[in-house]
Amino acid sequence: MQSARSLKKARRLSAFDIAVYAISTAVGLIMLYPFVYMISLSVSDFQPVLNGEVIFLPHGFNTAAYRVFFADNSIWRAYLNTVIIAVGNTILGLAVNSMAGYALSISIFRWRRPATIYLMFTMFFGGGLIPFYILLSRMSLVNTYWALIVPYALSQWYIMIFRTFFSNDIPESLRESALLDGASELQIFRQIVLPLSKPVFATITMYYIVSNWNNYFMPMLLLDNSELFPLQVILQHKLSISNAQKMDGSLNFDFYSAIPVQSTRAAAILASSLPILCLYPFIQKYFVKGVMIGAVKG
Amino acid sequence: MYFQNSSVTHSRKRRSLMRDRKSQMQLLMMIAPALILCFLFCYVPMYGIVIAFQKYNLIKGILGSQWVGFSNFARYFNSMYAWRTIRNTLLINVYDIVFGFPMPILFALIINEIRNSTFKRITQTVSYLPHFISTVVLVGIVKLIFSNGGVVNKTIETFGGEAVLFLAKPGWFRSIYIGSGIWQGLGWGSIMYLAALNGVDMSLYEAAEIDGANRIQKIIHVSIPAIVPVICTMLILRLSSILSVGFEKVMLLYNSSTYETADVISTYLYRKSFESSYPDYGLSSAIGLFSGLVGSIFVFAGDRITKKLSGNGLF
């Protein structure tokens, strides 16, 4: 009787429910619309784009903007650079931060508190951009991949996520019994903790991939050699090419000048975001996990 | 018998002491790479703070440059840029706190009311999407949407209005900056609140229902009180960065015609040291030090306030 009544109640949509669905549908559409607009601008025929007729769905079909984008060798070079930097930064970062997080998760570790304070202090106070830049140029790191791989490998935030995960999800008794068997801390870490910590490693890996993929400012600041430019720097360069520059013939595509800037820009935006959007289901899952782990105060 | 026993405990104790010393050493070795990187790239640059008190010359270096006391600070605060950049930085943050901060909370409350779990999941997944695009892409999209031939101006023209140069008008900068920030951060920002809402005991809602509460009353009297602690923490974290703005985004979005409302402390600092033909490192370091100090004060003050209010702080 009770359940039948609540079932009936659940089925009936009140005005309140309708408002909830309407608002969330509207929000969802607002979230998606810019992407739809980009797709439509990038694949529509030239004339409708130039006339400003493309505002929602594509008019006609034309892949010229994409062909031009991928015909440029600097793009492939940029993808490669981004991958090199991301892989280097991710591997180094995972190693450094996970080991530090492990050490900090051990309650008998004597340097736990001083090391935590030492690391945390720099989250709130630093020397600033200029001394950092001068330091890197003195170390001859400027204009190399290393400038983007090494300094940003360390992340106090990820150390804390690792620490929280290790101290909450790895039973201390496991470590103690391994110690009795004569294992060293590094062996325990590699053979016992690592296999149990796949979720947190996956999460932090995703964080590194996304932040490297999207990084613009630091590469722009630290690299001069265009051979080394990662994707976002090249993308920004492409987005800032104006109509006037296109017309002056410095870009040697016969058909290039016919393509509306809106289309080339939209195509560049989508093509450079595509890998992230393809990985999105995984990224989203692990990112949400990361927020949850980070939210548990250590 | 007694003797033997005691020697066993003794040696066991000694063994465990040795093992402990070994463990301590091994753990220190494991954390060492992080400590070294932190020293090199976080602590070493701090010595550069002295540049703020020098007429810094890149060739002469810190030891050879002339000391000028507080004159770099004085130059900044006496210039017309000090007021403009500090005001813009504060205003962007204040508007963002007023308009941007409550949005994820409202969104979380609405999501929490969706009964169909599939629909709920899809809405959430879609709303997280903008979080993952880069600032370059975000600004690129904003420019396409608001440009002269973009969809916004086309819509205005369709309804008989006149096209607006949104990206070149100082009056529009803050709205565009904060609006696009809401678009990008709405779903992502709601995760923490939704997690708190999921933790609410269902019996509280049932009790409220027995007392005759309708759904809006349940939101006001059950849901909102449940997320107040999260709201407080988030607000304090947000307040602590009141003197910093998404520098990358401002830099990509502004242009010389919108400096009046868009030029913030960090972009000014950047132009002074990296975009000028005579880089003024002394001045930039002084500005950086000033905003860094104010930022730290806000963090520690915020932490104290949370400790007073809720009994647990950020650290």
HADDOCK unambig.tbl for C-alpha pairs under 7 A between the chains (distance, minus, plus):
assign (segid A and resid 20 and name CA) (segid B and resid 110 and name CA) 6.18 0.50 0.50
assign (segid A and resid 20 and name CA) (segid B and resid 113 and name CA) 6.92 0.50 0.50
assign (segid A and resid 20 and name CA) (segid B and resid 114 and name CA) 6.67 0.50 0.50
assign (segid A and resid 24 and name CA) (segid B and resid 123 and name CA) 6.81 0.50 0.50
assign (segid A and resid 28 and name CA) (segid B and resid 123 and name CA) 5.96 0.50 0.50
assign (segid A and resid 28 and name CA) (segid B and resid 126 and name CA) 6.14 0.50 0.50
assign (segid A and resid 28 and name CA) (segid B and resid 127 and name CA) 6.22 0.50 0.50
assign (segid A and resid 31 and name CA) (segid B and resid 126 and name CA) 6.81 0.50 0.50
assign (segid A and resid 31 and name CA) (segid B and resid 127 and name CA) 6.03 0.50 0.50
assign (segid A and resid 31 and name CA) (segid B and resid 183 and name CA) 6.77 0.50 0.50
assign (segid A and resid 52 and name CA) (segid B and resid 149 and name CA) 5.86 0.50 0.50
assign (segid A and resid 52 and name CA) (segid B and resid 154 and name CA) 6.67 0.50 0.50
assign (segid A and resid 55 and name CA) (segid B and resid 151 and name CA) 5.58 0.50 0.50
assign (segid A and resid 96 and name CA) (segid B and resid 33 and name CA) 6.02 0.50 0.50
assign (segid A and resid 96 and name CA) (segid B and resid 34 and name CA) 5.67 0.50 0.50
assign (segid A and resid 97 and name CA) (segid B and resid 34 and name CA) 6.67 0.50 0.50
assign (segid A and resid 99 and name CA) (segid B and resid 30 and name CA) 5.38 0.50 0.50
assign (segid A and resid 99 and name CA) (segid B and resid 31 and name CA) 6.00 0.50 0.50
assign (segid A and resid 100 and name CA) (segid B and resid 30 and name CA) 6.07 0.50 0.50
assign (segid A and resid 100 and name CA) (segid B and resid 31 and name CA) 4.18 0.50 0.50
assign (segid A and resid 100 and name CA) (segid B and resid 34 and name CA) 6.29 0.50 0.50
assign (segid A and resid 103 and name CA) (segid B and resid 27 and name CA) 5.23 0.50 0.50
assign (segid A and resid 103 and name CA) (segid B and resid 30 and name CA) 6.60 0.50 0.50
assign (segid A and resid 103 and name CA) (segid B and resid 31 and name CA) 6.12 0.50 0.50
assign (segid A and resid 109 and name CA) (segid B and resid 24 and name CA) 5.96 0.50 0.50
assign (segid A and resid 110 and name CA) (segid B and resid 24 and name CA) 6.88 0.50 0.50
assign (segid A and resid 119 and name CA) (segid B and resid 38 and name CA) 6.85 0.50 0.50
assign (segid A and resid 122 and name CA) (segid B and resid 42 and name CA) 6.21 0.50 0.50
assign (segid A and resid 124 and name CA) (segid B and resid 296 and name CA) 5.90 0.50 0.50
assign (segid A and resid 125 and name CA) (segid B and resid 292 and name CA) 6.59 0.50 0.50
assign (segid A and resid 125 and name CA) (segid B and resid 296 and name CA) 6.66 0.50 0.50
assign (segid A and resid 126 and name CA) (segid B and resid 42 and name CA) 6.25 0.50 0.50
assign (segid A and resid 126 and name CA) (segid B and resid 46 and name CA) 5.97 0.50 0.50
assign (segid A and resid 127 and name CA) (segid B and resid 45 and name CA) 4.91 0.50 0.50
assign (segid A and resid 127 and name CA) (segid B and resid 46 and name CA) 3.94 0.50 0.50
assign (segid A and resid 127 and name CA) (segid B and resid 48 and name CA) 6.13 0.50 0.50
assign (segid A and resid 127 and name CA) (segid B and resid 49 and name CA) 5.79 0.50 0.50
assign (segid A and resid 128 and name CA) (segid B and resid 288 and name CA) 5.99 0.50 0.50
assign (segid A and resid 130 and name CA) (segid B and resid 281 and name CA) 6.85 0.50 0.50
assign (segid A and resid 130 and name CA) (segid B and resid 285 and name CA) 6.49 0.50 0.50
assign (segid A and resid 131 and name CA) (segid B and resid 45 and name CA) 5.08 0.50 0.50
assign (segid A and resid 131 and name CA) (segid B and resid 48 and name CA) 4.81 0.50 0.50
assign (segid A and resid 132 and name CA) (segid B and resid 45 and name CA) 5.26 0.50 0.50
assign (segid A and resid 135 and name CA) (segid B and resid 45 and name CA) 6.70 0.50 0.50
assign (segid A and resid 151 and name CA) (segid B and resid 37 and name CA) 6.98 0.50 0.50
assign (segid A and resid 151 and name CA) (segid B and resid 41 and name CA) 6.08 0.50 0.50
assign (segid A and resid 154 and name CA) (segid B and resid 34 and name CA) 6.31 0.50 0.50
assign (segid A and resid 154 and name CA) (segid B and resid 37 and name CA) 6.61 0.50 0.50
assign (segid A and resid 185 and name CA) (segid B and resid 23 and name CA) 6.30 0.50 0.50
assign (segid A and resid 185 and name CA) (segid B and resid 26 and name CA) 6.11 0.50 0.50
assign (segid A and resid 185 and name CA) (segid B and resid 27 and name CA) 6.66 0.50 0.50
assign (segid A and resid 214 and name CA) (segid B and resid 134 and name CA) 4.60 0.50 0.50
assign (segid A and resid 217 and name CA) (segid B and resid 248 and name CA) 6.30 0.50 0.50
assign (segid A and resid 232 and name CA) (segid B and resid 136 and name CA) 6.72 0.50 0.50
assign (segid A and resid 236 and name CA) (segid B and resid 136 and name CA) 6.22 0.50 0.50
assign (segid A and resid 239 and name CA) (segid B and resid 140 and name CA) 6.85 0.50 0.50
assign (segid A and resid 262 and name CA) (segid B and resid 144 and name CA) 6.75 0.50 0.50
assign (segid A and resid 269 and name CA) (segid B and resid 137 and name CA) 5.73 0.50 0.50
assign (segid A and resid 273 and name CA) (segid B and resid 133 and name CA) 6.70 0.50 0.50
